[in-house]
Amino acid sequence: MEYHPLITPRVGNQAVIFDVDGVLTTPGGDDLLRRRLREHWLGWLMQTRARQPLNGLILTLDLPDLLTADKSRRETLVQNLRQQLQEIRQSLHCRLPVYVVLTRLDLLNGFAALFHSLDKKDRDAILGVTFTRRAHESDGWRSELGAFWQTWVQQVNLALSDLVLAQTGAAPRSAVFSFSRQMQGTGEIVTALLAALLDGENMDVMLRGVWLTSSLQRGQVDDIFTQSAARQYGLGNSSLATWPLVETTPYFTRRLFPEVLLAEPNLAGENSVWLNSSRRRLTAFSTCGAALAALMVGSWHHYYNQNWQSGVNVLAQAKAFMDVPPPQGTDEFGNLQLPLLNPVRDATLAYGDYRDHGFLADMGLYQGARVGPYVEQTYIQLLEQRYLPSLMNGLIRDLNIAPPESEEKLAVLRVVRMMEDKSGRNNEAVKQYMARRWSNEFHGQRDIQAQLMVHLDYALEHTDWHAQRQSSDSDAVSRWTPYDKPIINAQQELSKLPIYQRVYQTLRTKALSVLPADLNLRDQVGPTFDNVFVAGNDEKLVIPQFLTRYGLQSYFVKQREGLVELTALDSWVLNLTQSVAYSEADREEIQRHITEQYISDYTATWRAGMDNLNVRDYEAMSALTDALEQIISGDQPFQRALTALRDNTHALTLSGKLDDKAREAAINEMDYRLLSRLGHEFAPENSALEEQKDKASTLQAVYQQLTELHRYLLAIQNSPVPGKSALKAVQLRLDQNSSDPIFATRQMAKTLPAPLNRWVGKLADQAWHVVMVEAVRYMEVDWRDNVVKPFNEQLADNYPFNPRATQDASLDSFERFFKPDGILDNFYKNNLRLFLENDLTFGDDGRVLIREDIRQQLDTAQKIRDIFFSQQNGLGAQFAVETVSLSGNKRRSVLNLDGQLVDYSQGRNYTAHLVWPNNMREGNESKLTLIGTSGRAPRSIAFSGPWAQFRLFGAGQLTNVTSDTFNVRFNVDGGAMVYQVHVDTEDNPFTGGLFSLFRLPDTLY
């Protein structure tokens, strides 16, 4: 029969003892069943007694087995006990007292002879030692155990002689002596065993004592000395000796359990896990309780102070009100009444709205129910007597200046009637109108607008001017008198409006308070709106919800059947009698007119909104590429805008599952017919999103083309020198008429429906613009470094470009810069020519891309080139000098121009043909010498340098200047000589400021 170890509970009056089979206490790493049984038992204890799973451990040791065990077996026993105690401590998370009981004392030789004669009292006594409370924490247990063992052994030894004499044979005497010797050695073995058990790593054993027992006798004995001698000589163990057993009697056991082992139930420690959890719960409960108590006290204190402060505020606001002087002048917006109204309102609401507070409000401390009504009565009187009349003043003024029979006048009249008569009042409509009015008057003063609005809101909720007049309130009647006649006149005038127009206006007005917020195309497009679009008028981006698909289906169609009933509002506004009745024909005519007006308004509003969406201008290529990326793969603003249009204008699609009757009923529905008309009106716009079975939608084709454009621009932008790539692209398109994605996109735009054609076309234009701008910016760097810089450094500050300069410009520098294929000419041919010849423009105003003054300076440069350079001779100019007259006090003049002499004496005039420059030497000199008749020394005007001829002519007085001739007069030493200079070019190089006006700006556009 298979043996199954058990854990047997022994239930007593004082405790429940779990009797664990010894085999379960022996760790068996390979025996899964035993291990799981121990773990289950320990887990069950944790669940059943979470706070204190066990009160202690009774460790029973077989004393004869312990005495006969060798060293190896004892070490194994100690290791097993350590492991079991450690496992129990770790599983139960508590510290347990351990009671060591040495059993089977009766198996030791001499037990019967020594203890057989004991009476019942002595047999029930306790044989052992209970250690003091802290003995296990030090070596105190050793001394206590040693003292007990020594005392007991001494007592046995003292009784030994009497017991030996009392025995009748040698064997009993030997047994008694043997028992005393065995006990003498047992003490050391037990001490060593317990010391080894306590000295283990992380062993925290609360050792409570050691006791010896014999619960029952089996009539067998063992001689320890014989067994020890047998092992010493390598002999086998002998069989146990026997002694006659009359009856079995428990020795040293009966009092052991109630007085020792079960007498310390609370000595065991509590479960640390449970203890920590309990402490946390206690802390949490204590904290919550304290917090709740503090909250209660704090709340009471808070509400007490709050109500006390509210009372103080009421008194302070009342005093402030009494100190405010009445406003002077005519108030048409209510702002002059704010100094009076604000303190009274603050006093009224110092306790909040007393109607919203119950009896237990503010923990029973609320005082608003006592104070509020009295203060509110004063506030309402101010609203009725001062605030509402001031608002009425402005509204009556607006009513009088509004165009006759206009919607504007009707809107003002509606607000007037709603403000004075609560029976037909629409609070939201009044507040919206007044908010716009205050916004226009107090722009940027949001605090004033907010104050006026809160007073208006309170007045609309708590006043009824009309009811007061009906109840013959003389004060209300007298306050109404100034407004009565203007209102009656407006009612009579507006009553002449066509009935359908009045109903439609009423319908739109009511929609403001019924439908959700207006649809904003900016919000529909999304966060990339400002990156792609620009609105000419932001107001046109707002589509009234009344004119959306939702407004059509959820409001207009449902209201259509009751359109005539909607006239009641305007009838009330216009003070028409309630008995006005309309025939069925009138009803149908009203509905037809209103429907047509609605469709017309719907179509015009959406077209205006979409026409108001324009692609923005871009100055940087990176901004345009980012926008293109958003269009084709990001938030796709084009698709969002077209989707918003389509969602609100496409016809209803009927399900194919409808039968003929249901289909006919659906077709006859008003929303189907209205949306079908709208779908026909906006068919071209919505076609851009329609997908065919065999090809993608128009918008997808646009995206493909824009993708090509995006790649094209990215290639330029990401090139090592974007400006150079842009310039190359411009040259390829203009000079070689090559087709590029910009051109292809522009051509595609011509075939697209509106507004897509306009958007795509603008993108193509902007792409061309940013490419040109990038090219011009690149050219500007070359322009500044290779054209402007050499000119400014070598020519600009020298003569003749600066007439006041003392230093002449080098002819080499002049030639390099101005000659054909020179610095300026090469830059023009390689870079600017295409831009200027094609008159490239940018912007909607058609401004040319290259600055106009650049064009003018290039024309001047061409004139300089034509005058001073020729294909045959290079740098040089030819001209003729004719003598005209010499003053009478001079007999001779000599004109030396770079070594070319014009010698003239009083006589016949002649002409000399000259060139400039005569040679390329820097030391050239030009001089005019006049020789007098009195024999005095000649006097001269002289200049040196490559530009000396120009300086000399510049020193004279120029007269009779034409395109090819001019006279120059030289006054020298009281005499004068006049020459006439002839040039064979259209532009005279010596006159007209050809050089002095030539300047090159740093920028090209």
Secondary structure, DSSP 8 states (H G I E B T S, - for coil): ------EEEEE-SS-EEEEE-GGGGS--TT-HHHHHHHHHHHHHHHHHSSS-S-S-EEEEEEHHHHHH--HHHHHHHHHHHHHHHHHHHHHHTS--EEEEEEE-GGGBTTHHHHHTT--HHHHHS--EEE--TTGGGTTHHHHHHHHHHHHHHHHHHHHHHHHHHH-SSHHHHHHHHHHHHHHHHHHHHHHHHHHHHHTSTT---EEEEEEE-BS---SEEB-HHHHHHHHHTT------EE---S----BS-TTHIIIIITS-TT-S---HHHHHHHHHHHHHHHHHHHHHHHHHHHHHHHHHHHHHHHHHHHHHHHHHHHHS----S--SSSGGGHHHHHHHHHHHTTT--GGG--TTGGGGT--HHHHHHHHHHHHHHHIIIIIHHHHHHHHHHHHHHS-TT-HHHHHHHHHHHHHH-GGG--HHHHHHHHHHHHHHHSTT-HHHHHHHHHHHHHHHHH--HHHHHHTT-HHHHHHHHHHHHHHHHHHHHHTTS-HHHHHHHHHHHHHHHHS-S-EEHHHHH-TTHHHHEEES-GGGGEE-GGGSHHHIIIIIHHHHTTTTTTHHHHHHHTT--TT----HHHHHHHHHHHHHHHHHHHHHHHHHHHHTEEE---SSHHHHHHHHHHHHTSS-HHHHHHHHHHHHHS-----TT--HHHHHHHHTSHHHHHHHHHHHHTHHHHGGG---SSS--HHHHHHHHHHHHHHHHHHHHTSSSHHHHHHHHHHHHHHS----HHHHHHHHHTTS-TTHHHHHHHHHHHHHHHHHHHHHHHHHHHHIIIIIHHHIIIIITSBTTSTT-SSB--HHHHHHHHSTTSHHHHHIIIIIHHHHHTT-EETTTTEESS-HHHHHHHHHHHHHHHHHEETTTEE-EEEEEEEEEE-TTEEEEEEEETTEEEEEESS---EEEEEE-SSS-TT-EEEEEEEESS----EEEEEESTTHHHHHHHHSEEES--SSEEEEEEEETTEEEEEEEEESSSS-TTSTTTTTT----S---
